[in-house]
Amino acid sequence: MIWMPLYIHIIFSYLAAVGFAVFLNSPKKTLYIAGAIGMISWIIYVILMRIGFDMMSSNFVAASVAALLCEILARKMKKPTILFVVPGIITLIPGLGLYNTMSYVIEGDFQQAFATGANVLFASGAIALGVIVVFSLFRTYYKKSTMEKSIEKSELA
């Protein structure tokens, strides 16, 4: 990762997330929140990378935090979670790694292409796993709490 001041990361990750939210036709009320989630997930990733975490762990933690924020804010705002998830994790997608992998393939450097492609694949898997774990835990908890409430109501009746 190229070193840049943190404020540059903050500005451009926010703009990138808002841009994807606009591209996905998100309602105006959700644009700022989607941008903030994307910015937060990217800043977490950058900070973890700077303190020595590997790329997969950094992506997993950042995606997990983004997914948790998305679930909480979607329920609070009564909007679909997908409005926040895609802009929230889009900043984590390893685009440069994908580009470099294709570049190495075109150049015929298949060993470097395989190494770079494997890193990109693992990073993308870590992002997906972070989102899936949080969504599964959140949905399980939500279903359990709604079932308990419905049982309490039926016992009172």
PECOR-V494247 format. One record per residue. N is the residue number from 0. PHI is phi in whole degrees, 0 to 359 (none if undefined). D_CENTER is the distance of its C-alpha to the mean C-alpha in Angstrom with 1 decimal. Layout:
N,PHI,D_CENTER / N,PHI,D_CENTER
This chain:
0,none,18.0 / 1,284,20.4 / 2,283,21.3 / 3,221,21.0 / 4,299,21.6 / 5,298,18.7 / 6,295,19.7 / 7,294,19.2 / 8,299,15.6 / 9,298,15.3 / 10,297,17.2 / 11,283,15.7 / 12,291,12.0 / 13,297,13.0 / 14,297,15.2 / 15,296,12.8 / 16,294,10.4 / 17,296,13.7 / 18,300,15.1 / 19,290,12.7 / 20,296,13.2 / 21,295,16.9 / 22,300,16.9 / 23,270,15.6 / 24,59,18.5 / 25,289,16.7 / 26,299,19.4 / 27,302,20.4 / 28,297,19.8 / 29,267,16.1 / 30,299,15.6 / 31,293,15.8 / 32,290,13.5 / 33,298,10.7 / 34,296,11.6 / 35,293,11.7 / 36,295,8.3 / 37,299,7.0 / 38,294,9.9 / 39,298,9.5 / 40,296,6.2 / 41,292,8.3 / 42,296,11.4 / 43,299,10.6 / 44,301,9.9 / 45,297,13.2 / 46,296,15.1 / 47,297,14.5 / 48,295,15.6 / 49,291,18.5 / 50,269,19.8 / 51,112,19.9 / 52,289,17.1 / 53,278,16.5 / 54,296,13.7 / 55,292,12.7 / 56,295,12.8 / 57,297,11.0 / 58,295,7.9 / 59,298,8.5 / 60,295,9.1 / 61,297,6.4 / 62,292,3.7 / 63,295,7.0 / 64,296,7.7 / 65,299,5.1 / 66,296,6.3 / 67,296,9.6 / 68,299,9.9 / 69,298,9.2 / 70,297,11.9 / 71,295,14.2 / 72,289,14.2 / 73,295,14.6 / 74,290,17.5 / 75,295,19.0 / 76,270,19.0 / 77,58,20.0 / 78,233,17.6 / 79,295,15.6 / 80,298,12.1 / 81,299,11.1 / 82,298,12.1 / 83,256,9.3 / 84,293,6.4 / 85,298,7.1 / 86,295,7.7 / 87,289,4.9 / 88,251,2.5 / 89,297,6.2 / 90,290,7.3 / 91,275,6.2 / 92,299,8.3 / 93,280,11.6 / 94,295,13.9 / 95,296,16.8 / 96,297,16.9 / 97,297,17.2 / 98,298,19.9 / 99,297,21.7 / 100,300,21.9 / 101,295,23.5 / 102,297,25.7 / 103,294,27.0 / 104,296,27.8 / 105,296,29.7 / 106,285,31.5 / 107,88,32.5 / 108,270,30.9 / 109,287,29.6 / 110,294,29.3 / 111,292,26.9 / 112,297,25.0 / 113,295,24.7 / 114,297,23.5 / 115,293,20.9 / 116,297,19.8 / 117,294,19.5 / 118,298,17.3 / 119,296,15.0 / 120,296,15.2 / 121,293,14.5 / 122,296,11.5 / 123,295,10.1 / 124,296,11.4 / 125,295,9.9 / 126,297,6.3 / 127,298,8.0 / 128,295,10.1 / 129,300,7.8 / 130,291,6.8 / 131,295,10.5 / 132,298,12.1 / 133,294,11.0 / 134,299,11.8 / 135,296,15.0 / 136,296,16.1 / 137,294,15.6 / 138,293,17.4 / 139,297,20.1 / 140,298,20.8 / 141,295,20.9 / 142,294,23.3 / 143,296,25.4 / 144,292,25.9 / 145,289,26.9 / 146,294,29.2 / 147,296,30.8 / 148,295,31.4 / 149,291,33.0 / 150,292,35.2 / 151,298,36.3 / 152,295,37.2 / 153,291,39.2 / 154,288,41.0 / 155,287,42.0 / 156,281,43.4
